[in-house]
Amino acid sequence: MFTLLRSLLAASVLALLAASGANAQDMKTHRLAIQVDQNDPAVMNLALNNAQNVLEYYRDKGEQVDVEIVAYGPGLNMLRADTSPVKEHIARMVNSGAAFPGKIVFSACNNTLQGMEKREGHSIAIISQARIVPSGVVRLMQLEEAGWSYIKP
């Protein structure tokens, strides 16, 4: 009788472990890449609002999500410290990290940055919340090749 109970208990523990493992595998991280290539505050705000909506949606479901906004070409103005019409919006999103358990990353295209610096004849600062990537288009390709979903507002 004791052996039977011990076997049933072991089987139950194994079943629970298997179910936990299956649930852990089902909990994938959602990933979204957002392209900004226009110097248009409406497009920039739309990209930020899309990101915020995605972060909130998955937060409410208890699921993990990563969002990366990639700015290049005229869209790099979104991440310039001197010209960004949305830098306060970005700061609010980043500083309210408790509201967004997912991760949001802002990537600035170095190719565009170098071209702007050459044309303008001076260094250009990028907002502190952004990081510089070698190429915005290549970064988007890398994200898509890694299975990220992609939108262009």
Secondary structure as GFF3:
##gff-version 3
##sequence-region A 1 153
A	DSSP	alpha_helix	2	26	.	.	.	ID=ss1
A	DSSP	beta_strand	30	36	.	.	.	ID=ss2
A	DSSP	alpha_helix	41	61	.	.	.	ID=ss3
A	DSSP	beta_strand	65	71	.	.	.	ID=ss4
A	DSSP	three_ten_helix	73	79	.	.	.	ID=ss5
A	DSSP	alpha_helix	87	95	.	.	.	ID=ss6
A	DSSP	three_ten_helix	97	99	.	.	.	ID=ss7
A	DSSP	beta_strand	103	109	.	.	.	ID=ss8
A	DSSP	alpha_helix	110	120	.	.	.	ID=ss9
A	DSSP	beta_strand	130	133	.	.	.	ID=ss10
A	DSSP	alpha_helix	136	145	.	.	.	ID=ss11
A	DSSP	beta_strand	149	151	.	.	.	ID=ss12
###
